[in-house]
Amino acid sequence: MKRTTYLLLIAMIWSVNLCFSQNTPILNYSVNSIGQVQLEIEGSSDKYYILTARHAPNQDYESVTSITMGVDGLMTISEPLNAYPLEN
C-alpha cells in the first residue's frame, strides 16, 4: 500500500512539473568561435532554463543539452559542447 501511494505521489509531482513548463522566446542567436550555440533570452531569477536539442530535423526525441539557473534581465544560455556535424 505504501509503495502504491509513493509511486502515485511521484507521478503527481512529475505531471505538475510538466504543466508549468513554458517555451521562452529567443531574442538573439549566435555561434561562438568553437561552435557552441548561444541563445539570448529574457530571464527571471526564480526560474531555471532547460535547453534541448533535436539531432535530426524530423526527429521527435529531444535531448537536454544544458540546465541554467535564471538571472533577472537578459541572459545567455548555451550548449556545453560544439554543434553536431550535419552528417550526423
C-alpha positions, 0 to 999 in steps of 0.5 A: 500500500505504501509503495502504491501511494509513493509511486502515485505521489511521484507521478503527481509531482512529475505531471505538475512539473510538466504543466508549468513548463513554458517555451521562452522566446529567443531574442538573439542567436549566435555561434561562438568561435568553437561552435557552441550555440548561444541563445539570448533570452529574457530571464527571471531569477526564480526560474531555471532554463532547460535547453534541448536539442533535436539531432535530426530535423524530423526527429521527435526525441529531444535531448537536454543539452544544458540546465541554467539557473535564471538571472533577472534581465537578459541572459545567455544560455548555451550548449556545453559542447560544439554543434553536431556535424550535419552528417550526423 
